[in-house]
């Protein structure tokens, strides 16, 4: 009897490998990420990892795309819960707190994002995507701010978000302390 070969879902396999990469990076740091370690974590052969990702750079870039997609889903759901016309301050607070590593799932993604940011610091070609995304985010945030020089203020708010994320991941701030710092900054901007 002839049986049809099993159809392989390429995206599912790549995502499985990227998830393994993120677990390795979150638990052991980016320096532990290698094709061999990721393969072991994913329960596949190193050859299979190499089939889907020729280089560590390709694997890292795809993993960061997975993190971005997860963040986008979380933000979309959180913003939808605000209703049709949320106030700009509440919209910004919701977006930023959704992106901050305040729970286990977002902490794991945050560790990968932080590792990727450090990774791109020495790889200019890998950082091009981040530059474009940062510019888009600053533009969006700036459009919500009731201040002059909104682009500069938006950059400052983004820098605060990243700084809070680093301090949350490092354990220097608790989630309540990070939220309080964010609220104080939003109060300065919006008047509180």
Secondary structure, DSSP 8 states (H G I E B T S, - for coil): ---------HHHHHHHHHHHHHHHHHHH-GGG--HHHHHHHHTS-HHHHHHH-SSHHHHHHHHHHHHHHHHHHHHHHHHHTT-SS--HHHHHHHHHHHHS--SHHHHHHHHHHHHHHHHHHT-HHHHHHHHHHHHHHHHHHHHH--SSSHHHHHHHHHHHHHHHHHHHHHTSS-HHHHHHHHHHHHHHHH--
